[in-house]
Amino acid sequence: MTGPRELMVRGLTLEAGDVLTVELVDPAGAALPGWAPGAHVELVVGDGTVRQYSLCGEPSAPSLTVAVRHEPAGRGGSAWVHRILRPGDRIPVRGVRNHFALEDAPHVVLVAGGVGITPLLPMAEELARTGRSWRLAYVGRDARRMPFLDRVRALGPSATVHETAVSGRPPVAGLLGELTADTLVYVCGPAELIGATRTALEARGLESQLRAEYFAAPASEIAEEPGTFVVRLERSGLELVVPADRSALEVVTEAGVDVLSDCEEGICGSCETKVLAGAVDHRDHVLTATEKAENSCMMICVSRAQGPRLTLDL
């Protein structure tokens, strides 16, 4: 399922405080695509914009389930899901995509902050099911706002819950525990948690073992000022100038070419576009270092050209 497909809401469940799970099925009973832990789908919400949510159900289930935290200060997508969407409604869905896949490693450490548990819980359940070596640390302020606690606790002693309002904020080094050079560390949650995890791994010389998924883009570490470049859209036959103060996404959509997008911060992967020619200055937080080196795709909301031109499959 890559293009938008209309699915039906089979059920809504208030998991904890302000987190609502949405169960989606095909209205005609057709099979839905398979998925692996770390995958997400994109919902086209009421105003026609797109929001990305991690799949948090059971990969073998005949439905797709996402969890949506109500963000009153957000852009309106979560409010629409909580206040408007109801069982029986139909909603366009795009996906499945996975830029946060569970890789093979002798030991895996999972660190979740709040609703960041959503992509990591299916990972933990898969690791437990297959008998691999793993640990999960789930951190939240108040248990009443921490979804899926029953599923986490059912995983046994390899999964620990840290309620900071009761016991204080645990040190990241303690969450990580003993690590070896072949341990992979997955973290999803607030930028502060991801940054602290990155710093702890850098101190041990293990920064390459980090796999992170962000709620919001971290502060930019790119010193170079962006330059102007030309983007050729191969299928549309257009050549467009992308000035230094605008993104390729803005220029392309203004020219009438439809590109799905959500965050516009380089963290969701919605605007991923195939690169046919030219070198990319990758500025996203989605692709791995290996994927960036392959130069086969880019997030056109933030990434740019290293040289004067890029050719895109649009």
KAKABEL-V615505 format. One record per run of one state. SS is the DSSP state (H for helix, E for strand, - for the rest). FROM is the first residue (numbers start at 1). LEN is the number of residues. If there is no record, write none. Layout:
SS,FROM,LEN
SS,FROM,LEN
This chain:
-,1,4
E,5,12
-,17,2
E,19,7
-,26,14
E,40,5
-,45,5
E,50,6
-,56,8
E,64,6
-,70,7
H,77,7
-,84,6
E,90,8
-,98,9
E,107,7
H,114,16
-,130,3
E,133,8
-,141,2
H,143,3
-,146,3
H,149,5
-,154,5
E,159,5
H,164,4
-,168,4
H,172,5
-,177,6
E,183,7
-,190,1
H,191,13
-,204,3
H,207,3
E,210,5
-,215,14
E,229,5
-,234,4
E,238,5
-,243,5
H,248,7
-,255,17
E,272,6
-,278,2
E,280,2
-,282,7
H,289,6
-,295,2
E,297,3
-,300,4
E,304,2
-,306,3
E,309,4
-,313,2
